Amino acid sequence: MTREIIVSILESEGAEGKGGTFKIPEAREASCFISNPGDLLAVTRVVKVDLKEQFLTLTTSKDERFAFSYQDVLGFKMAAASQAKDRSAGFSR
């Protein structure tokens, strides 16, 4: 995938970008799919995407950072952020 396509995807999903850094809105949950020989890697809960000249870095909600070349990026999944459910301990009254 090219840098221009990634920028287009992120902007269309409401990510705020400045200087090659895009922050995913809190109302969205992003995943990025990476091509690996014979495998597919999904980086989930992406909160920030940094676009460099030859590669991009993905930062997750756990403050993990992953770096990949643009050609390895297959796509993004954007979804509504998951809501914490109000659950009881299993006892009903």
C-alpha positions, 0 to 999 in steps of 0.5 A, a space after each residue: 500500500 502506498 503512503 498516499 492511500 494510507 493518508 486517504 484512508 486515515 483522513 476519511 476515517 476522521 484521524 487528525 493528522 499533522 506532520 505525518 502523525 495521525 491520531 485515531 479518534 477515541 470513538 474509533 478502534 483501528 486495526 492494521 493488517 500486515 503481510 508476512 510471508 505465509 502469514 497475516 499479522 493483525 496489529 489491533 487497538 492502534 491509537 497513532 500512525 506515524 508516516 516516515 519516508 520509507 516506513 510507518 510506525 503503529 502505536 497501540 493503546 498498550 504503548 507498543 510500537 511496531 514499524 513496517 514498510 509501506 509495501 507490507 501494509 494490506 489494509 486497515 479495519 476501523 470500527 466503533 470503540 467497544 463499550 464497557 458493559 455493565 455486568 453483575 456478578 451473576 446474581 439476580 434479584 
